[in-house]
Amino acid sequence: MRILTCSAVAACIALTAPQFAQAQDLGSNFSRDRNVSVRDRPRPDYEATGQKAGGFTVYPRVTVDLEHNDNIYAVATGKIDDNIWRVKPELAVRSDWSRNAIGFFAGGNIIRYADHDTENTEEYTVSANGRLDIARGSNISGTAQFQRLTEPRTAITAGTPAGATPKPVQYNLVTTSLVGVKEFNRLRLTGRLDDKDFNYKDQGVASFNQNSRDRNEFYYGGKAEYAVSPDTAIYATVTGNKKDYDLKTPATNRTSDGYVVGLGANFDLSQVMRGDIQAGYMKQSYDLATFKDVSGFSAAGNIEWFPSQLTTVGVNGSRTIEESVAPGAGGFISNTIGASIDHELLRNVLLSAAYNHSNDDYRGIDRTDKRDNFSATATYLLNRRVGLFLTYNYLKQDSTGVAKASSFKDNKLTASVALQF
């Protein structure tokens, strides 16, 4: 398990949860591991060994952040700054079996503001995952996870100016998933079910009742891939969804059905480039005529370029339908494009930078949001137990239209130390 840092608990979970190894795919036409990115490259001298416990390995870890934020309420004028401490203990357990796998994860995020204790909050996550290997190229995997999360003031769904709610919005998220994979030489079939249950804590403010956002989202779909060659495959995918809101009031009931269909390709070409690109059509239809249906061209893509073994350049983009909290709008189309670069200055010194631009077009109301996000991180791995990090993040939001939200700029500088065993 590698020492890595992240600015939000959700990102930390993605990096440090016990990811069990995939079933052996040696000789598979769908293996895309010819190239290894800077972030994924093994560093045996700087990776935690973990604690053996029978057929399992336990990975304890704790990260401490000190962040200076110059606009903690994400407002255009009257900005307020503060220093923020975060303590993130984590414990991951991973099986060491040659076949099948089980993993567990538990983690927290204790957030404390130096001068504005109304912003103090706690987050936590517990999860379990497993994989059953049926035969070579065939397996079933599942995940169950419970999270208590806090919505950042800068989130596009926050929807309120400073002071409109007494504390940041908190919510519980229960996620379960089931995935089945079957490979027939050049053909691979994948089926997937995902269920997400959102339960928001009411802030007691009538103008922004959090209970109106409680909902269940159920996704179901499949993917068929055909390997044109050992390094390239084309595929067709279809995903349907049902989003069911608990409260059925006309102003907030965004219950809907939708789907996304697409054609794409994934590839890993020589020692230069790998990626996955997809294009198709998407539609979300709402039960109530109060909200306008959302549809249009869909896209998703991620390409990595390897100019050398020490540098990885990435380009990504997407066009998706997202849920809205803005009055009168059931959803919006989010267009996002971004780029990143990771460079291994030394074996234990990494430099990273990333930029993302998004354009959110709301349907049914006059509102467009543009967001620019830039981040840069320097990582210094002292040894396999200690890592130091320094991260700068800049976020700018411009909202226009009759129903526009707040426009703001936010700068964060975070110093972190991670200890792992």
Secondary structure in CASP SS format (residue, H / E / C, confidence):
PFRMAT SS
TARGET T0000
AUTHOR 0000-0000-0000
METHOD secondary structure of the structure
MODEL  1
M C 1.00
R E 1.00
I C 1.00
L C 1.00
T C 1.00
C C 1.00
S C 1.00
A C 1.00
V H 1.00
A H 1.00
A H 1.00
C H 1.00
I H 1.00
A H 1.00
L H 1.00
T H 1.00
A C 1.00
P C 1.00
Q C 1.00
F C 1.00
A C 1.00
Q C 1.00
A C 1.00
Q C 1.00
D C 1.00
L C 1.00
G C 1.00
S C 1.00
N C 1.00
F C 1.00
S C 1.00
R C 1.00
D C 1.00
R C 1.00
N C 1.00
V C 1.00
S C 1.00
V C 1.00
R C 1.00
D C 1.00
R C 1.00
P C 1.00
R C 1.00
P H 1.00
D H 1.00
Y H 1.00
E E 1.00
A C 1.00
T C 1.00
G C 1.00
Q E 1.00
K E 1.00
A E 1.00
G C 1.00
G C 1.00
F E 1.00
T E 1.00
V E 1.00
Y E 1.00
P E 1.00
R E 1.00
V E 1.00
T E 1.00
V E 1.00
D E 1.00
L E 1.00
E E 1.00
H E 1.00
N E 1.00
D C 1.00
N C 1.00
I C 1.00
Y C 1.00
A C 1.00
V C 1.00
A C 1.00
T C 1.00
G C 1.00
K C 1.00
I C 1.00
D C 1.00
D E 1.00
N E 1.00
I E 1.00
W E 1.00
R E 1.00
V E 1.00
K E 1.00
P E 1.00
E E 1.00
L E 1.00
A E 1.00
V E 1.00
R E 1.00
S E 1.00
D C 1.00
W C 1.00
S C 1.00
R C 1.00
N C 1.00
A E 1.00
I E 1.00
G E 1.00
F E 1.00
F E 1.00
A E 1.00
G E 1.00
G E 1.00
N E 1.00
I E 1.00
I E 1.00
R E 1.00
Y E 1.00
A C 1.00
D C 1.00
H C 1.00
D H 1.00
T H 1.00
E H 1.00
N C 1.00
T E 1.00
E E 1.00
E E 1.00
Y E 1.00
T E 1.00
V E 1.00
S E 1.00
A E 1.00
N E 1.00
G E 1.00
R E 1.00
L E 1.00
D E 1.00
I E 1.00
A E 1.00
R C 1.00
G C 1.00
S E 1.00
N E 1.00
I E 1.00
S E 1.00
G E 1.00
T E 1.00
A E 1.00
Q E 1.00
F E 1.00
Q E 1.00
R E 1.00
L E 1.00
T E 1.00
E C 1.00
P C 1.00
R C 1.00
T C 1.00
A C 1.00
I C 1.00
T C 1.00
A C 1.00
G C 1.00
T C 1.00
P C 1.00
A C 1.00
G C 1.00
A C 1.00
T C 1.00
P C 1.00
K C 1.00
P C 1.00
V C 1.00
Q E 1.00
Y E 1.00
N E 1.00
L E 1.00
V E 1.00
T E 1.00
T E 1.00
S E 1.00
L E 1.00
V E 1.00
G E 1.00
V E 1.00
K E 1.00
E E 1.00
F E 1.00
N C 1.00
R C 1.00
L E 1.00
R E 1.00
L E 1.00
T E 1.00
G E 1.00
R E 1.00
L E 1.00
D E 1.00
D E 1.00
K E 1.00
D E 1.00
F E 1.00
N E 1.00
Y E 1.00
K C 1.00
D C 1.00
Q C 1.00
G C 1.00
V C 1.00
A H 1.00
S H 1.00
F H 1.00
N C 1.00
Q H 1.00
N H 1.00
S H 1.00
R H 1.00
D C 1.00
R E 1.00
N E 1.00
E E 1.00
F E 1.00
Y E 1.00
Y E 1.00
G E 1.00
G E 1.00
K E 1.00
A E 1.00
E E 1.00
Y E 1.00
A E 1.00
V E 1.00
S E 1.00
P C 1.00
D C 1.00
T E 1.00
A E 1.00
I E 1.00
Y E 1.00
A E 1.00
T E 1.00
V E 1.00
T E 1.00
G E 1.00
N E 1.00
K E 1.00
K E 1.00
D E 1.00
Y E 1.00
D C 1.00
L C 1.00
K C 1.00
T C 1.00
P C 1.00
A C 1.00
T C 1.00
N C 1.00
R C 1.00
T C 1.00
S E 1.00
D E 1.00
G E 1.00
Y E 1.00
V E 1.00
V E 1.00
G E 1.00
L E 1.00
G E 1.00
A E 1.00
N E 1.00
F E 1.00
D E 1.00
L E 1.00
S C 1.00
Q C 1.00
V C 1.00
M E 1.00
R E 1.00
G E 1.00
D E 1.00
I E 1.00
Q E 1.00
A E 1.00
G E 1.00
Y E 1.00
M E 1.00
K E 1.00
Q E 1.00
S E 1.00
Y E 1.00
D C 1.00
L C 1.00
A C 1.00
T C 1.00
F C 1.00
K C 1.00
D C 1.00
V E 1.00
S E 1.00
G E 1.00
F E 1.00
S E 1.00
A E 1.00
A E 1.00
G E 1.00
N E 1.00
I E 1.00
E E 1.00
W E 1.00
F E 1.00
P E 1.00
S E 1.00
Q C 1.00
L C 1.00
T E 1.00
T E 1.00
V E 1.00
G E 1.00
V E 1.00
N E 1.00
G E 1.00
S E 1.00
R E 1.00
T E 1.00
I E 1.00
E E 1.00
E E 1.00
S C 1.00
V C 1.00
A C 1.00
P C 1.00
G C 1.00
A C 1.00
G C 1.00
G E 1.00
F E 1.00
I E 1.00
S E 1.00
N E 1.00
T E 1.00
I E 1.00
G E 1.00
A E 1.00
S E 1.00
I E 1.00
D E 1.00
H E 1.00
E E 1.00
L E 1.00
L E 1.00
R C 1.00
N C 1.00
V E 1.00
L E 1.00
L E 1.00
S E 1.00
A E 1.00
A E 1.00
Y E 1.00
N E 1.00
H E 1.00
S E 1.00
N E 1.00
D E 1.00
D E 1.00
Y E 1.00
R C 1.00
G C 1.00
I C 1.00
D C 1.00
R C 1.00
T E 1.00
D E 1.00
K E 1.00
R E 1.00
D E 1.00
N E 1.00
F E 1.00
S E 1.00
A E 1.00
T E 1.00
A E 1.00
T E 1.00
Y E 1.00
L E 1.00
L C 1.00
N C 1.00
R C 1.00
R C 1.00
V E 1.00
G E 1.00
L E 1.00
F E 1.00
L E 1.00
T E 1.00
Y E 1.00
N E 1.00
Y E 1.00
L E 1.00
K E 1.00
Q E 1.00
D E 1.00
S E 1.00
T E 1.00
G C 1.00
V C 1.00
A C 1.00
K C 1.00
A C 1.00
S C 1.00
S C 1.00
F E 1.00
K E 1.00
D E 1.00
N E 1.00
K E 1.00
L E 1.00
T E 1.00
A E 1.00
S E 1.00
V E 1.00
A E 1.00
L E 1.00
Q E 1.00
F C 1.00
END
